[in-house]
Structure formats: structure tokens, C-alpha cells
């Protein structure tokens, strides 16, 4: 099962639908996770109906920020939605050879709110003993190598992030292509780049999908590049 993950910085942009259709035609994802949609409700439904997906679950934004869309092709995959908050959608993928959990997340830029997300994931960890993948915009780096430019990393925040990863026994699935998934798109003297969009999985998911790999795709219509998880068995 292939998954496309993209922080699009707003789904009202004229280029959004054409970009998603082009990415879908080229990569054939069964599941697409879109973060920072900035719209929800009926307006989200109006846009999604022009996309080639018939499975839909969304969270509403807060003001003009955040929002997650989880959309999928039912002929390829089906899912049971377990829980939803403003920053996460938890589902159980059920019609693949191995049932597994998928957490689609958006980590707030505010550390305190991001900590609430890490705490919420703890409930998933405790309640379910299944292969588990977490994908999305984590809005933080694990170490200094994942950031170029700007202020030095905050060691306290980085440690909390790494502790979360270790507590859930998650494996970073790595990547192909350039390291950084986000840029502030400034001139070279003020340029900041970071790897904040990623895919994690626990050992049982990694064993079930041993050939899985992640590719950072070219940056289009956003300051984030989309990432593509090919999880073929």
C-alpha cells in the first residue's frame, strides 16, 4: 500500500487539486494524508469531490491554520476510523493481508501543544497491539543534522521528541532524495531548511512491510515537499 503525505499550506490554492491529481496519477497512492488544509466541513467536501478518492475523513482547522484530510481509494484499501482530534486521525487499515494502525498527524509549531499530541499517541500505544505507522508533519527535528540555518536546535524539545519515538519503540523509515522537507524560502543568508515531515513505524509494521521505503518528492506549490511511502510487502 502506497501513501502520499503532504503539508500543502492550504487547499484553497488554485494549484492544489491539479497537484494532487498529478501526484496520484504518477505515484498511484491508495492513501493520501494532507496536513494544514486550512479549511474543513462542507467546503472541504466540495474540493475533495474533484479528487480521485472515495474514502474521506477530515479534521477541521483552528481558524485559518491546521486541518488534516485522510483520503483513500476504497478499491485499494479500507479503513475503520478509531479516533480523531485537531492534530491527528487514527485508523485501522483492515483489508490488507496484515491489519495495521495508521496515525496521520500534524505537530503544532507550539511545543506545549505538540507535547499533547505525543501524549495522545500514548493511548494508541497502550490500547492496540498491532503493526503501527505514524506519518505526517512532526514540526520538529531529531538532531542538528536535520536542520540547516537559523538558531541552534532546542535540546530540551529535541530530547522530548526523541523520548517519544523511543517510548513507542518507533523506527524512522529513512528516506531517499534530499534530506530537508521544509524551507522558509528566504535568500541564502536567511535560509532555513529542516526535515520535519517523516514516517515512523514500529518493529511489527517494519517486519510486515520489510521492503517499505520513503522518498522525498520535489517541492511543488508549498514550502513542504510531499513524501511518498511505498509499503509493498
Secondary structure, DSSP 8 states (H G I E B T S, - for coil): -EEEEEE-S-TTSTTHHHHHHHHHHHH--SEEEEE-----HHHHHHHHTTSS--EEEEE--BTTB--EEEEE-TTT--EEEEEEETTEEEEEE-SSSS-EEEEEEE--SSHHHHHHHHHHHHHHHHH--SEEEEEEE--S-SSGGGEESSS---HHHHHHHHHHHHHTTEEE---BS-S--EE----GGG--EE--EEEEEEHHHHHHTTT-EEEE----SSSB--EEEE---
